Amino acid sequence: MNIIRNEQQASLNALGIALQESVDHFHYAIDILEKSTEKALMEELASNRQAFVERVDAALRELGELPGKPDDDRETVANLIHRLTALFASDGASKIIEQRLVAEQHLAGLAADARQSGVEGKTRELVDDVALHIQDATDQLQAALRHHEKATNES
């Protein structure tokens, strides 16, 4: 492991940590959501995302770097904020999905940063795959939000 990370390692590590945080937040959302369809979506996204976490961790190791891990205290505080926001919102499920959408936007920015850092070869292909996965997750979350809001308005 290098003491000093190059730009590619740093950006890929930041992406890997954020991906793992998102897996954790998807699992946390499952505990809060009530509808089985929304829970199933979060479970599917978490499962798919975990595969990318493992691939990014492997790519970091190939670059001679140990993968970073999320800050547990920071995640605990973020989860508490998410829970309180959902609790006090008139529609907690919408708020949770919106929170996940904001997180996906952040991830998309980190994937773009990793691309711009000059990653090449298999690592570039991985970052491109992650970016596509993030876009797919965003599309699914947006569809779930529209469906939820439509169902809420009809009742």
FENCOR-V744433 format. One record per residue. N is the residue number from 1. OMEGA is omega in whole degrees, -180 to 180 (none if undefined). D_LAST is the distance of its C-alpha to the last C-alpha in whole Angstrom. Layout:
N	OMEGA	D_LAST
N	OMEGA	D_LAST
This chain:
1	177	57
2	176	57
3	179	58
4	179	57
5	172	54
6	-175	54
7	179	51
8	179	50
9	-178	50
10	-178	48
11	178	45
12	177	45
13	178	45
14	178	42
15	180	40
16	179	41
17	-179	40
18	177	36
19	179	35
20	177	36
21	-179	34
22	175	31
23	-180	32
24	-179	32
25	175	29
26	178	27
27	179	28
28	179	27
29	179	23
30	-179	23
31	-176	24
32	-175	21
33	-178	18
34	-177	16
35	-178	15
36	-180	18
37	179	17
38	177	17
39	-179	20
40	178	22
41	-180	22
42	178	23
43	179	26
44	180	27
45	179	27
46	-179	29
47	179	32
48	-178	32
49	-179	33
50	178	35
51	179	38
52	176	38
53	-179	39
54	179	42
55	179	43
56	177	43
57	179	45
58	179	47
59	177	48
60	178	49
61	177	51
62	178	53
63	178	53
64	-177	55
65	173	52
66	180	51
67	176	47
68	179	45
69	179	43
70	176	40
71	-177	41
72	-179	39
73	179	39
74	179	37
75	179	35
76	179	34
77	179	34
78	179	31
79	178	29
80	178	29
81	179	28
82	-179	25
83	-180	24
84	178	25
85	179	23
86	-179	20
87	-176	20
88	177	20
89	178	18
90	178	14
91	-176	13
92	-179	16
93	178	15
94	-179	15
95	179	18
96	179	20
97	177	19
98	178	21
99	179	24
100	178	24
101	177	24
102	179	27
103	179	29
104	177	29
105	177	30
106	178	33
107	179	34
108	177	34
109	178	37
110	177	39
111	177	39
112	177	40
113	180	43
114	177	44
115	-177	45
116	-179	47
117	178	49
118	177	51
119	-175	50
120	173	51
121	-178	51
122	180	49
123	177	48
124	177	47
125	178	45
126	180	43
127	177	42
128	177	41
129	179	39
130	180	37
131	177	36
132	178	35
133	179	33
134	179	32
135	178	30
136	178	29
137	178	27
138	179	26
139	180	25
140	179	23
141	177	21
142	178	20
143	179	19
144	179	17
145	178	16
146	180	14
147	-179	13
148	-179	11
149	178	10
150	-180	9
151	-180	6
152	-180	5
153	-179	6
154	-178	4
155	none	0
